[in-house]
């Protein structure tokens, strides 16, 4: 192949041309399915999200936007293409894979490179599924050129980074977490100068403990601080840093206000930094401050659905503020915001429907109150995935206890949530509440249930 230099290989080693001839012969004997199965792309990475999860992933990717996810745009388009394929939207999938190809070329400033291996693999699989075998083989030929000249030994760092970024969007399963960490570390070790890989790796670590009240561990905090220095223009990273710093007992109020000004000037994106900043205001400034920031952002960008989502979240926080009595006008704002948001996210608003139900229950209007139970009954009648059932049972149990004052029914649904064998914060919440009931009321039914559950988990 061109550009090769004569080597000092031992005299009994096979000539390079013979090696390639043998490799080509092996490939020619492989079936098309065999060659496709050996590719590194979304179709071979065991990405099997539930049918219910696919729309949520699609909507999250859409909310990143083309500006907010500029450095990851190729990866975003590739994943959007795969999700649309799984949802049966073939032409949408084809369009997104083409956009991914163009995005990588623009970002890398060159026509071809190993960063296109995953995209060509996706295109090869899509053509194959559509019976377009000639086009599929053409994509395989492009991959051969990228991986053989010069020969690619092992996975290229670009492939490792895209695989890590993609896998982290799918699950918090412990096995998958180990794989994500492995591929990020491998990519960074081979190309330590790519700042966005290091930033995403650190943010992934932070996200694993985002619900912790005390923040991330000290070693992750140090990595976060370093990432902020290396990636100073990343406002999402800055917002996450301020939030974690505050959890460590060092809230920077003036820094947060300055950051809010910058975020409001920038294009809207789920990675603009507004959501972690809202969490900062909620916990370390005031809920009124969080509501004001969300409303100001929405005033500047009234048609952005992601900001409507943020506003609905801030209203929910304010309505459910501990030891407070929400005004009818605030409850009405919360209801309108959630109803509109559900209409904007019709296929991925499962949890938001439950949030709306709990706000309905706060209303003084009898007809509005009745809508809360209607929503829960509709959801209980649906054919849900086990993880969705667990969330629903936990939230319905709390609604029954705190709003409907039905402790016996509440216990029943906490048990139903706890016995679903998926370790989540919702299962943990139900078990903790059942433990309190057992100790405070000496409830024998709950005691027997928790004893059986403990035995089954051994």
C-alpha positions in Angstrom: 0.0 0.0 0.0 1.3 3.5 -0.7 3.5 5.1 1.9 4.9 1.8 3.2 8.6 1.6 4.0 10.6 -1.7 3.6 10.9 -3.4 6.9 13.6 -5.5 8.6 11.4 -8.5 9.1 13.1 -11.9 9.5 13.6 -13.7 6.3 11.1 -16.4 7.0 8.2 -13.9 7.7 5.5 -13.6 5.1 5.9 -10.6 2.8 3.5 -7.7 3.7 1.7 -8.1 0.4 1.1 -11.8 1.1 -0.3 -11.0 4.5 -2.8 -8.5 3.0 -3.7 -11.0 0.2 -4.5 -13.7 2.9 -6.5 -11.2 4.9 -8.4 -10.1 1.8 -9.1 -13.8 1.0 -10.5 -14.4 4.5 -12.8 -11.4 4.2 -14.0 -12.4 0.8 -15.1 -15.8 2.2 -17.0 -14.1 5.1 -20.7 -13.6 4.6 -22.0 -10.1 4.5 -23.6 -10.8 7.9 -20.3 -11.9 9.3 -18.6 -8.8 8.2 -21.3 -6.6 9.6 -21.3 -8.4 12.9 -17.6 -7.7 13.3 -18.1 -3.9 12.9 -17.8 -1.4 15.7 -21.1 0.6 15.6 -24.4 1.1 17.3 -25.9 -2.0 15.7 -23.2 -4.2 17.4 -22.8 -2.6 20.8 -25.7 -4.5 22.4 -27.8 -1.3 22.8 -31.2 -2.8 23.5 -33.3 0.0 25.2 -36.9 -0.8 26.0 -39.5 0.6 23.6 -40.5 3.0 26.4 -37.0 4.3 26.8 -36.3 5.1 23.1 -38.5 8.2 23.0 -36.9 9.5 26.1 -33.4 9.1 24.6 -34.6 10.7 21.4 -36.0 13.8 23.2 -32.9 14.2 25.4 -30.7 14.2 22.3 -33.0 16.7 20.6 -32.8 19.0 23.6 -29.0 19.1 23.4 -29.3 21.1 20.3 -26.8 21.7 17.5 -25.0 24.5 19.4 -24.9 23.0 22.9 -23.5 19.7 21.7 -21.3 21.0 19.0 -18.2 19.0 19.8 -20.3 15.8 20.1 -22.5 16.6 17.2 -21.4 13.6 15.1 -22.0 11.2 18.0 -25.4 12.8 18.7 -26.5 12.4 15.1 -25.3 8.8 15.1 -27.3 7.9 18.2 -30.3 9.8 16.9 -30.1 7.8 13.7 -30.0 4.5 15.6 -32.9 5.5 17.9 -35.0 6.5 14.9 -34.1 3.1 13.3 -35.3 1.2 16.4 -38.5 3.3 16.4 -39.1 2.3 12.8 -38.4 5.7 11.2 -36.0 4.5 8.5 -35.7 7.7 6.4 -35.1 9.7 9.6 -32.4 7.3 10.5 -30.8 7.6 7.1 -30.9 11.4 7.3 -29.2 11.4 10.8 -26.4 9.0 9.7 -25.7 11.4 6.8 -25.7 14.4 9.1 -23.2 12.5 11.4 -20.9 11.9 8.5 -21.0 15.6 7.6 -20.6 16.8 11.2 -17.5 14.7 11.7 -15.9 16.0 8.5 -16.6 19.6 9.6 -15.3 19.1 13.1 -12.2 17.3 12.1 -11.5 19.5 9.1 -10.9 16.6 6.7 -12.8 14.3 4.4 -11.8 10.9 5.8 -10.5 9.5 9.1 -11.1 6.9 11.7 -13.8 9.0 13.3 -16.1 7.9 10.4 -15.7 4.1 11.1 -18.8 4.0 13.4 -20.9 6.1 11.0 -20.0 4.0 8.0 -20.8 0.9 10.1 -24.2 2.3 11.0 -24.9 3.1 7.3 -23.7 -0.4 6.3 -26.2 -2.0 8.7 -29.1 0.3 7.7 -28.5 -0.5 4.0 -28.4 -4.2 4.9 -31.7 -4.1 6.8 -33.3 -2.3 3.8 -32.0 -5.0 1.4 -29.5 -2.6 -0.2 -26.6 -5.0 -0.3 -24.5 -3.2 -2.8 -24.6 0.0 -0.8 -23.9 -2.0 2.4 -20.7 -3.5 0.8 -19.6 -0.1 -0.4 -19.7 1.1 3.2 -17.7 -1.9 4.3 -15.1 -1.0 1.6 -14.8 2.5 3.1 -14.2 1.0 6.5 -11.5 -1.3 5.1 -9.7 1.7 3.7 -9.9 3.6 7.1 -8.7 0.7 9.1 -6.0 -0.8 6.9 -4.1 2.3 5.7 -2.2 2.5 8.0 -3.3 -0.7 9.8 -5.4 0.0 12.9 -4.2 -2.1 15.8 -7.1 -2.5 18.3 -9.8 0.1 18.6 -8.9 3.6 17.6 -9.4 6.2 20.4 -12.1 7.9 18.3 -14.1 4.7 18.4 -13.5 4.2 22.1 -14.7 7.7 22.9 -17.9 7.3 20.8 -18.6 3.9 22.3 -18.2 5.3 25.9 -20.3 8.4 25.1 -23.1 6.2 23.6 -23.2 3.5 26.3 -23.4 6.1 29.1 -26.8 7.2 27.6 -28.4 3.9 28.1 -28.1 2.4 31.6 -26.7 2.7 35.1 -26.2 -1.0 35.3 -22.9 -1.8 37.2 -21.5 -3.9 34.4 -22.1 -1.2 31.8 -20.6 1.5 34.1 -17.4 -0.5 34.2 -17.4 -0.7 30.4 -18.0 3.1 30.0 -15.2 3.9 32.3 -12.9 1.5 30.5 -13.5 3.0 27.0 -13.2 6.6 28.2 -9.9 5.8 30.0 -8.6 4.0 26.9 -9.5 6.9 24.6 -8.0 9.5 26.9 -4.8 7.5 27.5 -4.2 7.3 23.7 -5.2 10.9 23.0 -4.8 12.9 26.2 -5.1 16.2 24.4 -8.8 15.9 23.5 -10.4 18.1 26.1 -14.0 17.2 25.5 -13.3 13.5 26.2 -11.8 14.3 29.6 -14.7 16.7 30.4 -17.4 14.1 29.5 -15.6 11.4 31.5 -15.5 13.7 34.6 -19.1 14.8 34.1 -20.1 11.1 33.8 -18.5 10.4 37.2 -20.3 13.4 38.8 -23.7 12.3 37.3 -23.4 8.9 39.0 -23.7 10.6 42.4 -25.7 13.7 41.4 -28.4 13.0 44.1 -25.8 12.9 46.9 -26.3 15.8 49.4 -22.6 15.9 50.2 -21.4 15.9 46.6 -18.8 13.8 44.9 -15.7 12.2 46.5 -12.6 14.4 46.9 -10.7 12.7 44.0 -13.6 13.4 41.6 -13.8 16.9 42.9 -10.2 17.4 42.0 -10.8 16.0 38.5 -13.7 18.4 38.1 -11.6 21.3 39.1 -8.9 20.3 36.6 -11.5 19.8 33.9 -12.9 23.3 34.5 -9.4 24.8 34.1 -8.9 22.9 30.9 -12.3 23.6 29.4 -13.1 27.2 30.6 -15.8 27.9 28.0 -17.9 25.0 29.0 -20.7 26.6 31.0 -22.4 23.3 31.8 -19.2 22.1 33.4 -18.9 25.4 35.3 -22.5 25.1 36.6 -21.9 21.5 37.8 -18.7 22.7 39.5 -20.5 25.5 41.4 -23.2 23.0 42.5 -20.6 20.4 43.7 -18.6 23.1 45.4 -21.7 24.3 47.3 -22.4 20.7 48.4 -18.9 20.8 49.9 -20.0 23.8 52.0 -18.5 26.5 49.7 -21.3 28.1 47.8 -20.1 30.8 45.5 -23.1 33.1 45.2 -21.5 35.9 43.1 -19.9 33.3 40.8 -23.3 31.7 40.3 -24.9 35.0 39.4 -22.2 35.8 36.9 -22.5 32.4 35.4 -26.3 32.8 35.1 -25.8 36.0 33.0 -23.5 34.1 30.6 -25.9 31.2 30.3 -28.9 33.4 29.5 -26.9 35.0 26.7 -26.0 31.7 25.1 -28.1 29.5 22.8 -30.6 27.2 24.6 -29.5 23.7 25.2 -29.8 21.0 27.9 -26.0 21.4 28.1 -26.2 25.2 28.5 -25.8 24.8 32.3 -29.2 26.2 33.4 -30.5 23.0 35.0 -27.5 22.4 37.4 -27.6 26.2 38.1 -31.3 25.9 39.0 -30.4 23.2 41.4 -27.8 25.4 42.9 -30.3 28.2 43.4 -32.9 25.8 44.8 -30.5 24.4 47.5 -28.1 27.2 48.3 -29.9 30.5 47.5 -33.7 30.3 47.4 -36.5 28.5 45.5 -37.8 32.0 44.6 -34.4 32.6 42.9 -34.7 29.3 41.0 -38.2 30.2 39.8 -37.1 33.7 38.8 -34.1 32.4 36.8 -36.3 29.9 34.9 -38.9 32.5 34.2 -36.2 35.0 33.0 -34.8 32.4 30.6 -38.2 31.6 29.3 -39.0 35.2 28.8 -35.8 35.6 26.6 -36.6 32.4 24.7 -40.4 31.9 24.9 -40.6 29.1 22.3 -37.9 26.8 23.7 -39.5 23.6 25.0 -36.5 22.7 27.2 -36.8 26.0 29.1 -40.5 25.2 29.6 -39.4 21.9 31.1 -37.0 23.8 33.4 -39.8 26.3 34.4 -42.2 23.4 35.2 -39.4 21.8 37.4 -38.9 25.0 39.3 -42.6 25.4 40.0 -42.8 21.8 41.2 -40.0 22.5 43.7 -41.7 25.6 44.9 -45.1 24.0 45.3 -43.6 21.1 47.3 -41.4 23.3 49.4 -41.3 21.9 52.9 -43.4 23.6 55.6 -44.9 26.0 53.0 -48.4 26.6 51.7 -48.5 27.3 48.0 -50.7 30.0 46.7 -53.5 29.2 44.2 -51.7 31.3 41.6 -48.5 29.3 41.9 -50.4 26.0 41.7 -52.2 27.2 38.6 -48.8 28.2 37.1 -47.4 24.8 37.9 -50.5 23.1 36.4 -50.3 25.1 33.1 -46.5 24.5 32.8 -46.8 20.8 33.3 -49.8 20.4 31.0 -47.9 22.3 28.2 -44.7 20.4 28.8 -46.5 17.0 28.6 -48.0 18.2 25.2 -44.4 19.0 24.1 -43.0 15.7 25.2 -46.0 13.3 24.5 -43.9 10.2 24.3 -41.5 10.8 27.2 -43.5 12.4 29.9 -44.2 9.4 32.1 -42.7 10.9 35.3 -44.1 14.4 34.5 -47.6 13.0 34.4 -47.2 11.9 38.0 -45.8 15.3 38.9 -48.8 16.9 37.4 -51.1 14.5 39.4 -49.5 15.6 42.6 -49.9 19.3 41.7 -53.6 18.7 40.7 -54.0 17.2 44.2 -52.8 20.5 45.8 -55.6 22.5 44.0 -58.5 23.9 45.9 -60.8 23.1 43.0 -62.6 19.8 43.5 -62.7 19.0 39.8 -59.0 19.6 39.4 -58.2 17.5 42.5 -60.1 14.6 40.9 -57.8 14.7 37.9 -54.9 13.5 40.1 -56.5 10.1 40.8 -57.5 9.8 37.1 -53.9 10.2 36.0 -52.6 7.5 38.5 -55.4 5.1 37.5 -54.6 5.6 33.8 -50.9 4.9 34.5 -51.6 1.9 36.7 -53.7 0.4 33.8 -50.8 0.7 31.3 -48.4 -2.1 30.3 -45.3 -0.7 31.8 -41.7 -1.8 32.0 -40.6 -3.1 35.5 -38.5 0.0 36.2 -41.5 2.2 35.3 -43.8 0.2 37.5 -41.4 0.6 40.4 -41.4 4.4 40.0 -45.2 4.5 39.7 -45.8 2.3 42.7 -43.4 4.4 44.8 -44.9 7.8 43.8 -48.5 6.5 44.1 -47.8 5.2 47.6 -46.5 8.6 48.6 -49.6 10.3 47.0 -51.9 7.9 48.9 -50.2 8.7 52.2 -49.6 12.4 52.0 -52.5 13.5 49.9 -55.3 10.9 50.3 -54.5 9.9 53.9 -54.8 6.2 53.1 -51.8 4.6 55.0 -52.9 1.0 54.4 -53.1 1.4 50.7 -49.8 3.4 50.8 -48.1 0.5 52.5 -49.4 -1.9 49.8 -47.9 0.1 47.0 -44.6 0.6 48.8 -44.4 -3.2 49.1 -45.1 -3.5 45.4 -42.3 -1.1 44.6 -39.8 -2.7 47.0 -40.3 -6.3 45.7 -39.5 -5.4 42.0 -35.9 -6.6 41.9 -34.3 -3.5 40.4 -32.0 -1.5 42.7 -33.0 2.2 42.2 -33.5 5.2 44.4 -37.3 4.5 44.2 -36.9 1.0 45.6 -34.6 2.3 48.3 -37.1 5.0 49.2 -40.0 2.5 49.6 -37.8 0.1 51.7 -36.7 3.0 54.0 -40.3 4.1 54.5 -41.4 0.5 55.2 -38.6 0.2 57.7 -39.8 3.3 59.5 -43.3 1.9 59.6 -42.1 -1.4 61.0 -40.2 0.2 63.8 -42.7 2.9 64.7 -45.9 0.9 64.6 -44.7 -2.7 65.0 -46.6 -3.6 61.9 -46.3 -7.4 61.6 -47.3 -7.6 58.0 -44.6 -5.1 57.1 -42.1 -7.0 59.3 -42.8 -10.3 57.6 -42.6 -8.6 54.2 -39.2 -7.0 54.8 -37.8 -10.3 56.3 -38.8 -12.2 53.1 -37.4 -9.4 51.0 -34.1 -9.5 52.8 -33.9 -13.3 52.4 -34.7 -13.1 48.6 -31.9 -10.5 48.1 -29.2 -12.7 49.6 
